[in-house]
Amino acid sequence: MDIEHFRRKLVERQKELTASSNRLADEARQSGVAEVEDPIDQVTSTEAKAADFQEAGIERQELEEVEDALRRMHEGTYGKCIDCGRPIEPGRLEAVPWTPYCFDDQKKRDEANAKAGG
């Protein structure tokens, strides 16, 4: 496995997510309610602000996952499933380089989450 290839991908994604989540949070904080807004405009403005905060939160979560992957890389455990210890499939790492789980364990987690949520 070419660790340097994945390190570059992770660092690039880290930069993108940091910039984007900072921008979204700033936009949400700076979008004030204009005095001339009618109630519909206020609802639309509030919903847009909430959407920006939600998107920023999602990006911050992904950023944490990217940083965890970089930490695993530093520790020498990158590319191994944190549940079972088996190597994570190369195609999976290529698609989602920050994933901590092999395909089988991710599937198990997704199924458990679906049952818990529904």
N, C-alpha and C positions, 0 to 999 in steps of 0.2 A: 504494500500500500504506500502510495506517495503522500506521506504526511504533510510535506511542504505545500503540495497542491491544495490540500484541504485547509491548511492553516491560512493560506492566502484567501481562499474563498470565505472562511470564517471572519477574518479581519476585515475584508471588504464589506461583508454583510453587517458586521458590527458598526462600521462607519456609516453605512446607509441608514440603519435603524436608529442610531443615535441622532443623526441629523433630522430624520423624518419625525421621530417622536418629539424632539425638541420643538420643531416647527409647528406640529399639530397642537402641542400644549400651549405654545405661545399664541397661536391663532385663536384657540378657544378662550384663553384668558383675556386677550385683547378685544375680542368681539363684544363690544358693549351694546346695550339696547338703546337705540336712538329714541329721542323724546317724541318724535313724530310717528313712531310705529303704532299701527292699530293692533288690536288683540291677535289677529291672524299673523301679522308680521312678527309679533313677540313670540308666538308659539313656534313659528318657523325658525326664528333666530335661536330660541332655546333648544330646539331639536338639533339644529346644526352644531351648536356648541356641545351638546351631549354626544353627538356622533364623533366629533373631533376628539373629545376626551376618551371615548370608548376605543377609537382607533389607536390613539396614543397608548392606551393601556395594553392593547393587544401587541403593539410593537415593542413595548417595554418588556412584556413577557417573552417574546421571541428573542429580544436582546439578552435577557437573563439566560436563556437556553444556549445562545451562541457563546456567551461568556463561560458558561459551564462546560461547553465542549472544548473551548480553549484551555480551560483549567485541566480537563481530563487529558488533553494533549500534553500539557506540561508535566502531568503526573505519570504519563506513559500508559494510560488506560483508554485513550481515544480509540474508537473503532471496535470496542468490545461492549456488548450489551451489559447494562448495569444490573439487569435482573438475573440473567443466566450465565453471563461471562463469555458466551460464544461470540465469534466475530460478527459484526454487523455487515450485511450484504453490501458489496461495493456499489451496486446500483442505487441502493437506498441512501448510502452516504453521499453519493453524487447528487441525488435529488434533494436531500435534506441533511447537509453535512453536520448539523448540530444535534441530530437525533441521538438519544442515549439508548435506544432499544432496537433489537433485531426485529424483523418483520413479525415473527410469531408472537413475541412478547408485546409488541405494539398492538397487534390484533387483539390479544387477550385484554389489554388495558382498555381499548376502544369498546369492546363488547361489555366489559364490566361497567364502564361509564354509561353506556347506553341503557343497561339494565337499571342502574342506580337512578338515572334521570327519567326513566319512563316506566 
